[in-house]
Amino acid sequence: MYFIVVKFQTKPDYTEQFIDLVTPFTTATRAEPGNLWFDWSRSVEDPAEFVLVEAFLDDEAAGTHVNSAHFKAGLEAMRPALVSTPKIVSRKVEGDSWGEMGELQIGK
């Protein structure tokens, strides 16, 4: 799977509305057949920083995503809201879902 984490730094005037701004992009991406997850979080240290954790099943799914109309529209929608170019980590990794953390097991 392709596992991707992206950090977005928003302008003050856009910070509170950023999630609403990216909702159409998020909804369309989650509907893609090869999307495993597409989850937004907000930094607890910097309220203007949003983190996107996403995963796609394989090369085909990742390619379909970045070549979709909603991908291009989503990037253009967020462009005016951002302070700088987003930072990304994108890697192909084994697996197709989340696993349990071995170092912190919780009894049932």
SULURMO-V306910 format. One record per pair of residues at least 24 apart in sequence whose ideal C-beta (glycine too) atoms are under 8 Angstrom apart, sorted by sequence separation. I is the first residue (numbers start at 1). J is the second residue. D is the distance in whole Angstrom. If there is no record, write none. Layout:
# SULURMO-V306910
i=<I & I>
j=<J & J>
d=<D & D>
This chain:
# SULURMO-V306910
i=<32 & 34 & 29 & 34 & 35 & 34 & 33 & 34 & 32 & 34 & 35 & 19 & 34 & 15 & 18 & 32 & 15 & 32 & 59 & 1 & 48 & 12 & 29 & 32 & 9 & 11 & 10 & 9 & 10 & 57 & 9 & 10 & 28 & 8 & 29 & 7 & 8 & 28 & 29 & 7 & 8 & 7 & 8 & 6 & 7 & 25 & 29 & 5 & 6 & 24 & 25 & 28 & 5 & 4 & 5 & 6 & 25 & 4 & 5 & 24 & 25 & 4 & 24 & 3 & 4 & 3 & 4 & 22 & 25 & 2 & 24 & 25 & 1 & 2 & 1 & 22 & 1 & 2 & 21 & 22 & 1 & 2 & 21 & 2 & 2 & 18 & 21 & 36 & 36 & 18 & 17 & 14 & 14 & 14 & 11 & 8 & 11 & 10 & 11 & 10 & 11 & 9 & 10 & 8 & 9 & 9 & 9 & 8 & 7 & 6 & 7 & 6 & 7 & 6 & 5 & 6 & 4 & 5 & 4 & 4 & 3 & 4 & 2 & 3 & 2 & 3 & 2 & 3 & 1 & 2 & 1 & 1 & 1 & 1>
j=<56 & 58 & 54 & 60 & 61 & 61 & 61 & 62 & 61 & 64 & 65 & 50 & 65 & 47 & 50 & 64 & 48 & 65 & 92 & 36 & 83 & 48 & 65 & 68 & 46 & 48 & 48 & 48 & 49 & 96 & 49 & 50 & 68 & 49 & 70 & 49 & 50 & 70 & 71 & 50 & 51 & 51 & 52 & 51 & 52 & 70 & 74 & 51 & 52 & 70 & 71 & 74 & 52 & 52 & 53 & 54 & 73 & 53 & 54 & 73 & 74 & 54 & 74 & 54 & 55 & 55 & 56 & 74 & 77 & 55 & 77 & 78 & 55 & 56 & 56 & 77 & 57 & 58 & 77 & 78 & 58 & 59 & 78 & 61 & 62 & 78 & 81 & 96 & 97 & 81 & 81 & 80 & 81 & 82 & 80 & 78 & 81 & 81 & 82 & 82 & 83 & 82 & 83 & 82 & 83 & 84 & 86 & 86 & 86 & 86 & 87 & 87 & 88 & 88 & 88 & 89 & 88 & 89 & 89 & 90 & 90 & 91 & 90 & 91 & 91 & 92 & 92 & 93 & 92 & 93 & 93 & 94 & 95 & 96>
d=<8 & 7 & 7 & 7 & 7 & 2 & 7 & 7 & 7 & 6 & 7 & 8 & 7 & 6 & 6 & 6 & 5 & 6 & 8 & 6 & 8 & 7 & 7 & 7 & 8 & 8 & 5 & 6 & 8 & 6 & 6 & 7 & 7 & 7 & 7 & 6 & 5 & 4 & 8 & 7 & 8 & 5 & 7 & 7 & 8 & 6 & 8 & 7 & 5 & 7 & 8 & 8 & 7 & 8 & 5 & 8 & 7 & 8 & 8 & 8 & 3 & 5 & 7 & 8 & 7 & 5 & 8 & 7 & 7 & 6 & 7 & 8 & 5 & 5 & 6 & 7 & 6 & 8 & 6 & 6 & 7 & 8 & 6 & 8 & 4 & 8 & 6 & 6 & 7 & 6 & 8 & 7 & 4 & 8 & 8 & 7 & 6 & 5 & 7 & 6 & 6 & 6 & 7 & 6 & 4 & 6 & 8 & 5 & 6 & 5 & 5 & 7 & 8 & 5 & 7 & 8 & 7 & 5 & 7 & 5 & 8 & 8 & 7 & 6 & 7 & 8 & 6 & 5 & 7 & 8 & 6 & 8 & 6 & 5>
